[in-house]
Amino acid sequence: MLAVTLNQLRFEYDIHSLVKAFYPSETVKVFQEGTKDLVSDGDNPEIAVIFEENRIRIRVDGSEGQTDLSRPEEKNVVKNELKQLLYRMLSAKTGKELPWGSLTGIRPAKIAMQLLEEGKTQEEIRSYMEQTYYCSQEKADLAIGIACREKEILKDIHYEQGYSLYVGIPFCPTTCLYCSFTSFPITVWRERVEEYLGALEKEMDFVQEAFRDKVLDSVYIGGGTPTTLEPDQLRRLLSRLRETFDFSRVKEFTVEAGRADSITADKLRVLKEFGVTRISVNPQTMNQKTLDLIGRRHTVEQVKEAFALARQEGFDNINMDLILGLPGEDLPEVQHTMEEIKKLSPDSLTVHSLAVKKASRMMQWIEKNGLGLLHNTEETIQLAARTAAEMNLHPYYLYRQKNMTGNLENVGYAREGCYGLYNILIMEEKQSIMAIGAGTISKAVHPDGRIERCENVKELPLYLEKIDEMIERKRRLLAYEG
């Protein structure tokens, strides 16, 4: 274990994230000085952060550094100057430089977007990101390019006067090794699907009434795997959505068809019948050995067949998701996946860097097998970016997560007109998003810029039992009086 002690509990999340980025294979704990009698393992440095009135001092083993705070009264300035000092000291200790520098937040493009809206030039933004966060030029350019594209894509979105809707379907054929989302095996819960749809309908009615004077811009049905529902269940869900909400100004209606073993012609025809404009067919990898290891329980050939079937049924906006850094996959395996994806030529491609989540079975796998088989590098990221460019897919959204392999990023690529609008909106946090279903999180963006969230419970029986409480949480979130 690597212990970090603070004399004051401030910026614990940022400190933890930055130390973890330099020591990804270690368990990092952050404590207030004197509260825990713990020391680092012999192979790990002892790290201490000392806050003083106008100065921060950091000790890493026998080395000490300090920075005089330029504006100690401003929280963000203090945080940035702390992280700059910590980054320099950890970089010197390890000999590493991180591609995103000291940035620990999940929305790098949001920084670039804010500066664009303030009238800064791209060169000024690049300089700011390099000097403030020690970002590499490549990552700064990626964030700036995506921010510019997002600004154009979002120009017609109704911010204060609009909202988006997320519908969570928490069922899957099986639970994948890396998954931490709310997901229940459909074989066990099949008898309660209709009851679940009934609960969703109650939430729909509330959201429709609460936003009756607002414009619905996008609808996204995710999961889980929405296409674990049978065709008649999909028809019930989609027809009720269409009856409840005004779709006349919806710019994008996405359903994550997801896993190849859940996709049939009948289901695709139902999606098409109710005006779904964008779907995902998500292989994660095109290497059969890896699919078997991560518990996907479908073949590479089934992925190809499902994609071809979706084209046959008339879908002209198909996304595919990939994960880089899966167990045992290195450059040759990623190369193979990208060659196979290129043959299919999807309209958008979302490239994820594996994020190891505590709630996933991947944690147990790592405890048994170690991190040695998880490879994700700038080289594999660049390979994916080059292949996307060869398919005429442009980067349009970007986010980062805790515990990502290689301390890298997730990037969405799409051809013109096929950008995932909901994906951008969830990252930019400029529009309220109402989420219904077990384990979903709603986000209210208030006119003064304040952002508040509320969660639905994850456990399916509890969600069904407490559906009225879930609605009441939304009522409080919106300060809505029906």
Secondary structure, 3 states (H helix, E strand, C coil): CEEEEECCCCCHHHHHHHHHHHCCCCCEEEEECCCCCCCCCCCCCCEEEEECCCEEEEEECCEEEEEECCCCCCHHHHHHHHHHHHHHHHHHHHCCCCCCCCCCCCCHHHHHHHHHHCCCCHHHHHHHHHHHHCCCHHHHHHHHHHHHHHHHHCCCCCCCCEEEEEEEECEECCCCCCCCCCCEEHHHHHHHHHHHHHHHHHHHHHHHHHCCCCEEEEEEEEECCHHHCCHHHHHHHHHHHHHHCCCCCCCEEEEEEECHHHCCHHHHHHHHHCCCCEEEECCECCCHHHHHHHCCCCCHHHHHHHHHHHHHCCCCCEEEEEEECCCCCCHHHHHHHHHHHHHHCCCEEEEEECECCCCCCHHHHHHHHCCCCCCCCHHHHHHHHHHHHHCCCEEEEEECCCCEHHHCCEEEEECCCCCCHHHHHHHHCCCEEEEECCCCEEEEECCCCCEEEEECCCCHHHHHHCHHHHHHHHHHHHCCCC
